[in-house]
């Protein structure tokens, strides 16, 4: 919400609960902050969480929220605003990891990581500071040898730390509650770029990765619908990627949300296929359009017969289920041709193109030997 994104109705829900605001005010008027006791802070936090947990109706649906709180007190846990915020962030991460819905910072906690706490604090400001950016990696139709889509890959260009990759900050985003605004920022940015390409005559699909936590948010499909309308985007050009572990984590919730997304015309892919433990029955019940073979199998399939056998099995499975099969991690021509011979549908990897910003990719699209579907069709008709 701080970054301008909100689920319909939530802001109004919070604003109209004046007892929440009174609770904050009641404990924010202590002139001598040294008097603040843990019991008072816990009472205030509990009052807030209870208010937020009350169900409310948005667009005809009853929605229930859950929240966690982290507490750091002056001067016991820090003598500056920055230190207190970092320690409160750390306490919040412990709460989200299962330490309870409210956790008070402990200076004796040996698991404390000041660097991670500082990074989490910076992450909350990353959208506002315009530090997040997207890189796009093309997806190639293996039969027609042309570009048919891209995958949007998130990057964080930190002002002091330089480029930070998702493996480092996405777990932090999940632990601190930032994953929702970040996901919406990625979707909004990707859909804006998709519209620009479409207006330029490039009808490319755009794939966006989803966190497992996102598929537990019942309001997420409504947020997607709002962004599609806002950017006048074609839902058929949006592909949302979920992992097998996401399905396992909460199959019922994932199934319900995926079905709502599919009903809107959005396509769904299972990412890193082959590395999880999802059953074929579970996958069959989901309106999935494609499966992506994990790069760990693709990169070694020419040298490792076992990996080659796994890839061949996944391709056959995909065809039998009527799905598109995308291979990730294609780094040389030999692997590309091997996958093509197996009947793989699409491929992405360094052999074709490394991830690039939108401007660099635009140059690549004009100069690439792979071409666009429209160019292929024109060449075939002459």
DAPE-V495276 format. One record per residue. N is the residue number from 1. SS is DSSP state (H for helix, E for strand, C for the rest). Layout:
n,ss
N,SS
N,SS
//
This chain:
n,ss
1,C
2,C
3,C
4,C
5,C
6,C
7,C
8,C
9,C
10,H
11,H
12,H
13,H
14,H
15,H
16,C
17,C
18,H
19,H
20,H
21,H
22,H
23,H
24,H
25,H
26,H
27,C
28,C
29,C
30,C
31,C
32,C
33,H
34,H
35,H
36,C
37,C
38,H
39,H
40,H
41,H
42,H
43,H
44,H
45,H
46,H
47,H
48,H
49,H
50,H
51,H
52,H
53,H
54,C
55,C
56,E
57,E
58,E
59,C
60,C
61,E
62,E
63,E
64,C
65,C
66,C
67,C
68,C
69,E
70,E
71,E
72,C
73,C
74,C
75,C
76,C
77,C
78,C
79,C
80,C
81,H
82,H
83,H
84,H
85,H
86,H
87,H
88,H
89,H
90,H
91,H
92,H
93,H
94,H
95,H
96,H
97,H
98,H
99,H
100,C
101,C
102,E
103,E
104,E
105,C
106,C
107,C
108,C
109,C
110,C
111,C
112,C
113,C
114,H
115,H
116,H
117,H
118,H
119,H
120,H
121,H
122,H
123,H
124,H
125,H
126,H
127,C
128,C
129,C
130,C
131,C
132,E
133,E
134,E
135,E
136,E
137,E
138,E
139,E
140,E
141,E
142,C
143,C
144,C
145,C
146,E
147,E
148,E
149,E
150,E
151,E
152,E
153,E
154,E
155,E
156,E
157,E
158,E
159,C
160,C
161,C
162,E
163,E
164,E
165,E
166,H
167,H
168,H
169,H
170,H
171,H
172,H
173,H
174,H
175,H
176,H
177,C
178,C
179,H
180,H
181,H
182,H
183,H
184,H
185,H
186,H
187,H
188,H
189,H
190,H
191,H
192,H
193,H
194,H
195,H
196,H
197,H
198,H
199,H
200,C
201,C
202,C
203,C
204,C
205,E
206,E
207,E
208,E
209,E
210,C
211,C
212,C
213,C
214,H
215,H
216,H
217,C
218,C
219,C
220,H
221,H
222,H
223,H
224,H
225,H
226,H
227,H
228,H
229,H
230,H
231,C
232,C
233,C
234,C
235,H
236,H
237,H
238,E
239,E
240,E
241,E
242,E
243,E
244,H
245,H
246,H
247,H
248,H
249,H
250,C
251,H
252,H
253,H
254,H
255,H
256,H
257,H
258,H
259,H
260,H
261,H
262,H
263,H
264,C
265,C
266,C
267,E
268,E
269,E
270,E
271,E
272,E
273,E
274,C
275,C
276,C
277,C
278,C
279,C
280,H
281,H
282,H
283,H
284,H
285,H
286,C
287,C
288,C
289,C
290,E
291,E
292,E
293,E
294,C
295,H
296,H
297,H
298,H
299,C
300,C
301,C
302,C
303,C
304,C
305,H
306,H
307,H
308,H
309,H
310,H
311,H
312,H
313,H
314,H
315,H
316,H
317,H
318,H
319,H
320,H
321,C
322,C
323,C
324,E
325,E
326,E
327,E
328,E
329,C
330,C
331,C
332,C
333,H
334,H
335,H
336,H
337,H
338,H
339,H
340,H
341,H
342,H
343,C
344,C
345,C
346,E
347,E
348,E
349,C
350,C
351,C
352,C
353,C
354,C
355,C
356,E
357,C
358,H
359,H
360,H
361,H
362,H
363,H
364,H
365,H
366,H
367,H
368,C
369,C
370,C
371,C
372,E
373,H
374,H
375,H
376,H
377,H
378,H
379,H
380,H
381,H
382,C
//
